[in-house]
Amino acid sequence: MSLRRLLPALCIGSLVLAVIAACLPWSVASARLTRGVGKALATNYGIAMKAEGSAGVALLPIPRLDFEGVRLSAGTVDGPLLADGGSLTLKLGIRALLAGRIEIDTLSLERTTITLPQDDGDSRWVEPLRRLRARLTQGGASRPRRISLTDATLSGRDPRDGSAQTARDVDLVLAWPFWSSQMNAAGSFIWNDTPTQFSLSGVRLDELFSGRESSFSASATWPAGNLAAEGSGSFADGLSLRGQGSLQSRSLRETLTWAGTDIALSPFLDSLAIDGTFESSGRTLLLPSMRMRLGDNSLEGAGSISFAESRPALQATLAAESLNLAPALATLIRVFGPDESLNASGWSRQSLALRPFTGGDLDLRLSAGTARLGPLVMEDLASSLLVREGSVEGSLARAVVRGGIVKGRFGLTTSAADRGETELRAQGAFDRLDLGALLVDFGQEGWLLGNAQGQFTLEGSGRTAASLIDHLNGRSSLAMENGTLAGLDLADVVHRNGVAADGALARRNARTPFDRAGISLRFVDGVGDIADGILKTSSLTASLRGTLSLPERTLAARAELLPRSPADPALRPMSPPNRSSSLPQGTLLDIEGPWDAVAVRTIPREGGSDLDSRGGSILNLDDMQGPRTGALDLPTRVRAYVP
């Protein structure tokens, strides 16, 4: 080859080799280079750097420096730790490098552990973030165009209780393209063993950090749900946001585990969806207009969430056209029973400790046009619920049930002497309640017709529903006027010396109109003493005495039917067994058995007739059994006789 051809080939080859050499990194054991990079980080961002071993250098396509075993700290090399371990890659600005300066264009950290603030007084990130903020708000200042984390770990502490928190496998990319002032972020991480993806776009950091508003759009997804929000925000005295957002959770339990928090009454909730407007300032989130979906229920209203304390605090006022409270009822039945498979009495022995239900504070006002609690339908519902640590209080301000007004309130409190024991206080009242229609709602025959009024007051304590029932005390009463017993003619029973007429037709046609009926019970340790049980008709009077056992779910009572003298309309109480034989003889009935199989039998009197001595059942209860509801699987055997 001639020299004229050889020289150009050598020049081209040398140029190619130079380009290849510039693109390939090579190691430089120069402490001066490390100090120069550390000085640039300290001057621009207040971050000191130490690195182990030599640095990797590449000039093309963009000048790049690689460091291993990196330690980043705030202020000085001995300052609070910011990041430790892994590798640091810096891509430098070409123009600044030609001018003899080091300006970071891209920063990448791999396999490093980043230490977040440990508490509210930890200021390790204050100065680096302040300097980054200053550079972002200065139009002529250089700034990183891209910051990325790969396979990193974020370590910090929960500001609520100081517990250690760690996010693993963190991949994050923050990008500020040179042709736009908008910042975009995207990434993923594993938090509480749950993989999560997120994105943030449209943020103008120069406006945000200058105290002006910047638009944003954010989203996050995890296996049990997703979150989306868009709006605007500012960063003056703290971050403030407002806009439109939505939250959907297919499993609230999994979502709360992912978030590392809890809310009040979470065991009663499963799926949840919220969308509406929001405003946030500091640790308070306002929801001035929101739509909430809990299972099959749709509600509208307003609320707020505060994270200022160690416990989240929720306040809400919600309304719905209709509510299905069956899921809440199913949870109550699971906790309180009765369940025949659990023990002899059927009451649950599951713990009644309030801790699982009071994971956060709640102040709820709830109203509905109609609400269904199993077979029970309530109209014009107005209620409230207050949950605090160690207590749950509920109030039913008003509800219309079968034409009657129902009111009540209850309180559950953790015992001061035993945290596993729960104290109950409850009271309620109802007026003009159509009992016949209510019995039909529960799948029974409407054997008692008329409007009733009554009230109750109960209190007790226990570690389980069974022990609570065993220690239940209080009073209850029920009264009716101008009602009817359907399916039984008590006057005919007296006429037949305690035996009801045979035949289904006779039972269907039988009626006992009464002027007044009433009963009151006084409960001591779960056993109700039946007092003042009376019934008054135009032809007879009846009285009832006995006990109603809640722990055993049994009834043991004795009723007496007496013909009524027109000249003496006053009610005559049941006489003691040793009363004088000169008094008028009435019909005695023994009423006893479990609640779902009460037996009513005549009691033979001494010296009574042959008919009295039979002492058999006056009627067949199975003939009065109504259809089962299916929804609650409640007992549907109807008492054949109630005085």
Buried (B, 14 or more C-beta within 10 A) or exposed (E): EEEEEEEEEEEEEEEEEEEEEBEEBEEEEEEEBBEEBBEBBBEBBBBBBBBEEBBBBBBEEEBBBBBBEBBBBBBEEEBBBBBBBBBBBBBBBBEBBEEEEBBBBBBBBBEBBBBBBBEEEBEBBEBBEEBBBEBBBEEEEBBBBBBBBBEBBBBBBEBBEEEEBBBBEBBBBBBBEEEEBBBBBBBBBBBBEBBBBBBBBBBBBBBBBBEEBBBBBBBBBBEBBBBBBBBBBBBEEEEBBBBEBBBBBBBBBBBBBBBEBBBBBBBBBBBBBBBBBBBBEEEEBBBEEBBBBBBEBBBBBBBBBBBEEEBBBBBBBBBBEBBBBBBBBBBBBEBBBBBEEBBEBBBBBBBBBBEEBBBBBBBBBBBBEBBBBBBBBBBBBBBBBBBBBBBBBBBBEBBBBBEBBBBBBBBBBBBEEEEBBBBBBBBBBBBEBBBBBBBBBBBBBBBBBBBBBBBBBBBBBBBBBBBBBBBBBBBBBBBBBEBBBBBBBBBBBBBBBBBBBEEEEBBEEBBBBBBBBBBBBBBEEBBBBBBBBBBBBEEBBBBBBBBBBBBBBBBBBBBBBBBBEEEEEEBBBBBEEEEEEEEEBBBBBBBBBBBEEBBBBBBBBEEBEEEBEBEEBBBEBEBBBBEBBEEBEBBBBBBBBBB
